Amino acid sequence: MRLEYIAPTSVDEALERLQAAGGRAALAAGGTDLIPALRAEARQVDLVIDLGRLAGEGARYSTIRLEQGTLCLGAGVTHTQVIESALVQQHLPALAAACAEIGGPPVRNRGTLGGNLANASPAADSAPPLLAYDAGLLLVSPAGERRVALQDFFLGPRRTLLKPDELILEIGVPLPPAATAASFIKLGRRSAMAIAVVSAAARLSLDESGRVSQARLALGSVAPIPLRAFAAEQALQGQELQPALLQAAAELARQAVQPISDVRASAEYRSRMVEVLSRRALHTAWEALQRRDPA
C-alpha cells in the first residue's frame, strides 16, 4: 500500500484535505489502532492525515478546560493527560480510572480520547464512563459544527455517526451535581494491558433528601456498542439506596446486554459478569457517597 502523509497545522486544512480525499483518507490521532490496521491491510486508504500538529484554534483539540459548567476535553488529549489532569480527577474520577486501564504507558502516552471513541470498539475503555457522565461530542466538517450525544454516536462495531468529511474536535461533559460519586470496573483476562471482557461504569447523584436524582450505568464489551442500562437506571431513580435495590438494578442490567462468545470469554460468562460488575460499580459509588456524607 502506497500512502500519502500530511500533518496539517489547522483544523480547516485538515477538513479540506479530508473532504478532497472523498472517503479515502484516515485520520491519525495517536495511531495506536490505525497503524496496526494499515499494516494488516484492514484499512484501505490513500491518505493519512496526522492531527497531532494542530495549532491556533486547533489547540482546542489537545487541551482540557472548564467552560460554563462543562468540562471540555479535546479529542486529541492523550490518556495520560486525562489521568494526570486535576480537573478530570476532581470532576470525572471514573474517566481517569478507565484511562489508567488502557494498554501500557507507551499506549497511554500516545493514544487519544477521541481516537478511542472514533475507533468504536465495543470494548473501548473510555466509553462507559463518558456515557455515565452524559458526554457529548463536538463534530466539525467543512459544512460547520454539530453536537451529538455520545449515546447516539455508536452505530455498531467500528461504525459511528461520523461522516467521511467529519472529525471529533472535542468531548464535552457537564459537571455532575455536587452530591455525586462514580466508579469504573474492568474485567480482563489478566490484570494489565488486556482488552475488557466486561466493563462497567456507574454514577449516582443524590438530591437534598438523600434520594437518587440521577443514576447512570454504562457497560462495555457486552453488546455491539458500548451502552447504557436504561431499565437499571430507571429502577434507581428517586429511590433511597439499599443493597437490595442495587442488586435489582444489576439484574436489570444483565437483561440489557447482548454478549457474544469469543476467545476471551463465553456469552454466558459475560452475561453473569455484567450482573456482578454492575452491582460492584453501583456499590462502590454508593460507598463513596456515604464517605462524603455519613448522614
SEDRENKOL-181687 format. One line per field, with one value per residue (C-alpha): x, z, y; residue in one letter; residue number from 1. Coordinates in Angstrom, 3 decimals. Example, Ala and Ser with C-alpha at 12.3 -4.5 7.8 and 13.67 -1.06 7.14 Angstrom:
2
u: [12.300|13.670];
w: [7.800|7.140];
v: [-4.500|-1.060];
type: [A|S];
seq: [1|2];
REM end
This chain:
295
u: [0.000|1.342|0.193|0.409|1.031|0.277|0.358|-1.879|-1.465|-5.075|-8.489|-9.581|-6.638|-7.342|-11.011|-10.193|-7.890|-10.329|-13.137|-10.946|-9.977|-13.561|-13.593|-10.104|-8.366|-7.687|-7.293|-4.326|-4.766|-2.496|-2.275|-2.343|-5.271|-4.747|-1.149|-1.765|-4.865|-2.862|-0.104|-2.658|-4.320|-7.576|-7.898|-7.599|-6.814|-4.707|-4.025|-3.157|-3.927|-1.956|-3.847|-1.020|0.262|-2.945|-2.263|-4.085|-7.817|-6.951|-5.369|-8.862|-8.181|-5.454|-6.390|-8.623|-10.532|-13.569|-16.081|-19.518|-20.213|-18.832|-15.524|-14.210|-11.702|-10.013|-10.299|-6.510|-5.951|-3.954|-4.994|-2.025|-3.210|-6.635|-5.137|-2.905|-5.479|-6.524|-9.837|-10.597|-9.536|-11.819|-14.904|-14.649|-12.678|-14.255|-12.878|-9.387|-9.690|-10.745|-7.918|-5.459|-6.618|-5.800|-2.730|0.651|2.475|3.508|-0.076|-1.468|1.160|0.247|-3.391|-6.099|-9.549|-11.150|-9.383|-10.618|-14.192|-13.902|-12.467|-15.866|-14.732|-17.436|-14.641|-13.410|-12.453|-13.266|-16.797|-18.650|-17.531|-18.182|-21.651|-22.189|-21.184|-23.624|-20.840|-21.493|-19.276|-18.499|-18.092|-16.717|-16.743|-16.396|-20.165|-19.867|-20.274|-22.800|-23.176|-24.295|-24.825|-22.276|-25.077|-26.216|-22.723|-22.071|-23.882|-22.090|-18.614|-16.232|-19.234|-20.215|-22.238|-19.089|-19.431|-16.469|-15.536|-16.008|-13.744|-14.257|-12.928|-13.995|-15.763|-17.970|-19.071|-21.492|-20.198|-22.006|-24.112|-22.293|-23.556|-22.214|-19.940|-18.877|-16.827|-15.336|-14.588|-12.966|-12.667|-9.899|-8.065|-5.103|-4.530|-2.938|-2.858|-5.911|-8.987|-12.068|-14.141|-16.735|-16.536|-18.999|-19.230|-21.760|-22.688|-25.060|-26.219|-28.381|-30.872|-31.176|-33.383|-30.762|-32.716|-31.238|-31.691|-29.570|-28.464|-26.263|-24.969|-22.961|-21.441|-18.721|-17.736|-21.171|-23.059|-22.278|-21.778|-20.996|-24.410|-26.382|-28.621|-31.686|-34.008|-31.480|-31.091|-34.860|-35.157|-32.767|-34.312|-35.917|-35.081|-33.156|-30.102|-30.160|-28.212|-31.367|-32.063|-28.545|-28.907|-32.208|-30.631|-27.725|-30.165|-31.886|-28.504|-27.894|-31.114|-29.980|-26.872|-26.238|-22.859|-21.084|-18.661|-15.098|-11.530|-11.739|-14.975|-18.257|-21.524|-22.832|-19.835|-20.075|-23.776|-23.151|-20.285|-22.476|-24.609|-21.575|-19.695|-22.819|-23.565|-19.951|-19.771|-23.018|-21.997|-18.596|-20.285|-22.725|-19.884|-18.122|-21.271|-21.507|-17.885|-18.550|-21.671|-22.046|-25.538];
w: [0.000|-1.025|1.246|1.211|4.636|5.748|9.128|8.880|11.396|11.310|11.596|8.336|6.450|7.916|6.938|3.420|2.757|4.377|2.112|-1.011|-0.282|-0.817|1.874|1.056|3.981|7.525|10.489|12.725|16.304|18.448|15.720|18.211|16.378|12.891|12.314|13.110|10.873|7.976|8.414|8.357|5.339|7.272|6.210|2.550|2.244|0.072|2.602|6.304|7.992|11.222|13.644|16.163|14.993|15.061|16.432|16.895|17.025|16.738|20.193|21.470|20.016|22.558|25.758|28.801|30.075|32.144|30.321|31.614|33.665|31.063|31.185|27.622|26.652|23.282|21.129|20.840|24.599|25.451|28.038|30.153|30.032|31.231|34.094|35.214|34.841|38.160|36.587|35.476|38.819|40.629|38.444|36.405|38.501|36.778|33.434|34.896|36.303|32.917|31.039|33.551|32.413|28.736|27.480|28.966|29.345|25.656|24.501|27.112|26.195|22.512|22.312|22.419|23.906|20.581|18.821|21.394|20.699|16.912|16.705|18.029|19.637|21.859|24.436|24.368|27.975|27.865|26.514|29.622|31.998|29.375|28.834|32.589|32.689|29.868|27.497|24.160|21.107|19.005|15.386|12.710|8.910|6.048|6.394|10.027|13.516|15.091|18.558|19.260|22.470|22.930|23.490|19.885|18.374|18.146|15.390|15.606|15.860|14.166|12.983|14.142|13.104|11.718|8.091|5.726|5.963|9.752|12.756|16.505|17.824|21.451|24.099|26.428|29.837|32.030|35.564|37.766|40.710|44.000|45.713|43.057|43.007|40.140|39.585|36.810|36.934|34.205|33.991|31.734|31.142|33.062|35.463|32.979|29.258|28.488|26.351|28.541|28.886|30.614|31.873|33.889|34.907|37.434|38.529|41.355|42.239|45.276|45.957|49.255|50.726|50.002|47.162|43.756|41.449|38.628|38.049|35.216|34.495|31.316|30.047|27.614|25.710|26.111|23.031|19.523|21.051|24.498|26.041|28.980|31.015|30.951|32.859|35.667|35.811|35.963|38.824|40.886|40.061|43.052|45.427|48.686|48.097|49.647|48.827|47.569|45.214|43.778|43.238|41.433|39.193|38.432|37.394|35.048|33.577|32.803|30.793|28.686|27.142|24.043|24.669|22.252|22.778|21.591|22.508|25.719|27.236|26.554|26.199|29.332|31.400|30.159|30.989|34.542|34.985|33.866|36.942|39.206|37.900|37.768|41.405|42.409|40.418|41.906|45.410|45.032|44.026|46.942|49.401|48.090|48.711|52.247|52.967|51.697|53.860|56.626|57.442];
v: [0.000|3.413|6.226|9.976|11.517|15.066|16.831|19.932|22.726|23.958|22.339|23.991|22.491|19.046|19.251|20.490|17.545|15.134|16.318|16.223|12.615|11.512|8.848|7.515|9.222|8.081|10.396|9.616|10.753|8.599|5.968|3.086|1.464|2.902|1.818|-1.883|-1.777|-0.320|-2.870|-5.671|-4.036|-3.942|-0.284|0.693|4.405|6.698|9.454|9.599|12.917|13.321|15.575|15.797|19.202|21.227|24.714|28.013|27.339|23.687|23.873|23.057|19.631|18.886|20.726|20.231|23.246|24.205|26.385|27.467|24.367|21.945|20.124|20.259|17.585|17.957|14.859|14.816|14.693|11.572|9.045|10.118|13.733|12.607|10.619|13.493|16.291|17.812|18.852|15.297|13.828|16.270|16.082|12.847|10.340|7.313|8.523|8.881|5.355|3.978|5.678|4.213|0.750|1.350|-0.512|0.285|3.617|3.903|3.418|5.815|8.418|8.247|7.108|9.778|10.081|10.966|8.134|5.639|6.749|7.084|3.573|2.422|-0.790|-2.318|-2.748|0.881|1.621|5.334|4.862|3.548|6.337|9.009|7.553|7.572|11.246|12.186|13.218|14.862|15.273|18.325|17.186|19.513|19.363|21.874|22.412|23.518|22.081|19.748|18.306|14.759|12.829|10.069|7.559|8.234|8.198|4.451|2.526|-0.809|-2.335|0.141|2.197|5.685|8.729|10.385|11.426|10.912|14.607|14.975|14.702|14.837|18.134|17.966|15.907|17.936|16.678|18.652|18.964|16.427|17.650|18.199|15.033|12.675|9.661|7.430|4.303|2.197|-1.524|-3.594|-7.363|-8.711|-11.940|-10.529|-7.661|-5.241|-4.412|-6.546|-5.926|-5.832|-8.975|-6.796|-3.218|-1.160|2.489|3.757|7.270|8.152|11.673|12.415|15.192|17.055|14.321|11.655|10.046|9.309|12.290|10.852|7.283|6.098|2.615|2.021|-1.216|-2.194|-5.343|-6.959|-5.718|-4.436|-0.968|0.460|1.089|2.387|0.075|2.328|-0.029|-0.337|3.443|3.922|1.438|3.567|6.930|8.658|5.802|5.565|3.415|-0.049|-3.234|-4.981|-2.092|-2.226|-5.963|-5.457|-2.840|-5.173|-7.908|-5.462|-4.557|-8.204|-8.281|-5.306|-6.853|-8.963|-10.592|-12.891|-15.748|-15.153|-16.063|-14.001|-15.322|-17.066|-15.192|-16.903|-15.823|-12.253|-12.136|-13.300|-10.848|-7.951|-8.523|-8.881|-5.838|-3.679|-4.400|-3.717|-0.474|0.808|-0.237|1.450|4.709|4.383|3.802|6.908|8.951|7.585|8.510|12.019|12.483|9.861|11.203];
type: [M|R|L|E|Y|I|A|P|T|S|V|D|E|A|L|E|R|L|Q|A|A|G|G|R|A|A|L|A|A|G|G|T|D|L|I|P|A|L|R|A|E|A|R|Q|V|D|L|V|I|D|L|G|R|L|A|G|E|G|A|R|Y|S|T|I|R|L|E|Q|G|T|L|C|L|G|A|G|V|T|H|T|Q|V|I|E|S|A|L|V|Q|Q|H|L|P|A|L|A|A|A|C|A|E|I|G|G|P|P|V|R|N|R|G|T|L|G|G|N|L|A|N|A|S|P|A|A|D|S|A|P|P|L|L|A|Y|D|A|G|L|L|L|V|S|P|A|G|E|R|R|V|A|L|Q|D|F|F|L|G|P|R|R|T|L|L|K|P|D|E|L|I|L|E|I|G|V|P|L|P|P|A|A|T|A|A|S|F|I|K|L|G|R|R|S|A|M|A|I|A|V|V|S|A|A|A|R|L|S|L|D|E|S|G|R|V|S|Q|A|R|L|A|L|G|S|V|A|P|I|P|L|R|A|F|A|A|E|Q|A|L|Q|G|Q|E|L|Q|P|A|L|L|Q|A|A|A|E|L|A|R|Q|A|V|Q|P|I|S|D|V|R|A|S|A|E|Y|R|S|R|M|V|E|V|L|S|R|R|A|L|H|T|A|W|E|A|L|Q|R|R|D|P|A];
seq: [1|2|3|4|5|6|7|8|9|10|11|12|13|14|15|16|17|18|19|20|21|22|23|24|25|26|27|28|29|30|31|32|33|34|35|36|37|38|39|40|41|42|43|44|45|46|47|48|49|50|51|52|53|54|55|56|57|58|59|60|61|62|63|64|65|66|67|68|69|70|71|72|73|74|75|76|77|78|79|80|81|82|83|84|85|86|87|88|89|90|91|92|93|94|95|96|97|98|99|100|101|102|103|104|105|106|107|108|109|110|111|112|113|114|115|116|117|118|119|120|121|122|123|124|125|126|127|128|129|130|131|132|133|134|135|136|137|138|139|140|141|142|143|144|145|146|147|148|149|150|151|152|153|154|155|156|157|158|159|160|161|162|163|164|165|166|167|168|169|170|171|172|173|174|175|176|177|178|179|180|181|182|183|184|185|186|187|188|189|190|191|192|193|194|195|196|197|198|199|200|201|202|203|204|205|206|207|208|209|210|211|212|213|214|215|216|217|218|219|220|221|222|223|224|225|226|227|228|229|230|231|232|233|234|235|236|237|238|239|240|241|242|243|244|245|246|247|248|249|250|251|252|253|254|255|256|257|258|259|260|261|262|263|264|265|266|267|268|269|270|271|272|273|274|275|276|277|278|279|280|281|282|283|284|285|286|287|288|289|290|291|292|293|294|295];
REM end
